[in-house]
Structures are given as structure tokens and as C-alpha cells.
Amino acid sequence: MAYTLITANRNYSSWSLRPWILMTALGLPFDDHIEPFAAASNYAAFHSFSPTGQVPALIDGDRTVWDSLGITLYLADRHAGVWPADEAARAFAQCAVAEMHSGFATLRQDCPMNIGVRVEPNMRSPALGRDIARLRELWEQGLDRFGGPFLAGKAFTAVDAFYAPVVFRVRSYGLDVGKAAQAWVDHMLDHPAMKQWESEALAETWREESHEAEIAAAGRIIADYRAG
């Protein structure tokens, strides 16, 4: 039986992107099911398929696996390639994934994911500057230590999937992450799975008011490439 992966809008849902791109890049078959954000709170609707009332959720037969990290760990128990084979690279990848999952709060708040727009940000806070500096440090460390072109070596793994939403943020907000890290960003943007997600995001015609308000508060929208 194939997995079913439930995600939300391509344009907004950074948490959904993580398992979707991981499974797509690794060639793991799944039924792709989208439940759009219909309002500022979607808890009641999403609680029908996810115990947290949030996306993403992975359905495997009669088992529901929730949270992007929970899904990643579940898949890693069943499929090769989720984590790097090299022990040092795997340790780095797992720590970096945990850091992304629990950290970078200011980046999330000040630079919400909206793939279809380009934004001239409001004045950047010191806290955002620290988040960006940490991203640069972390990405450069992985690329230098394991040789690239992905963060933990030659192959796409979970650490690349977890930072994939930040790739879109770097582009949307023009964030300066330095030459080496920008090369990884550009490499990711050229990945077929990232291109597919972006294409579907740009084709979406629905808008959700609270997400649109977040992006408007983040700065001045200077380009909008979304359909409709």
C-alpha cells in the first residue's frame, strides 16, 4: 500500500514542503493530497486526519504519522537515503535538522514563506541578523566538511529537505548568506523536486487572508508571480 502524504498550500506551507521534497527527491512513492489553508485557524478541519490539527501528516495503512520530523524519522526506519551513510555526515545532518525544527524563530516570524512573491524587507532586527549568520555558518560548515553539492555530501538527504523552505525565503527576501551558501541555494532551486513544488505554488489561485497579511507586514512586495 502506498503512503498518502497530506500537505497544505504549496505557496505558504513550509512544514509541508519538508517531507514532500524528501520523498519526491528519494523517489518514494506516495499519494499526494492537499488540504488548503481555508482560514487563519484550520485546527478543526485538519484534526480529522492529524492528531495535532496541523500538516503535514503521513498515512501508512491504518497508521498516522505526524510532524515533519516524526515523518522523517519514520521514513528513515524504512528507507535508505534519508540520512547520509557516512557517520560524521549523518551526525551533522541530524543535528542540523533538529536545530531547524526547533530554532530560527525570528526568521520564521519576520520572513514567512511565500514562494510567489519578492519582498523588500522592513528593517532587519539584530535577532534576524543572528539567524541569517547562523544559517551561513551552518551551511558553509556542511558544504566545506562534506564536499557538497548538498549540505551533507553528494546526495540529497533530510538535512537539505529541512532547509528547503529557507531556500525560498532567501530568494523571496534577498537574504545575504554569502557566496558558498548561495551556491547551495542556487543548486537547490535547480533541483527538479523544488522546481515542481514552485511550479505548483505559482499555479495556485487561492489566497488565505492571514498568510497574506503576514507577508504584507514583512515588507514591501515588489513582485508577485502567482497566477490569478
Helices and strands as residue ranges (DSSP letters): E 3-7, H 14-26, E 30-34, H 43-46, E 57-60, E 63-66, H 68-76, H 87-102, H 105-110, E 117-121, H 126-146, H 158-173, H 179-189, H 192-203, H 209-218, E 219-224
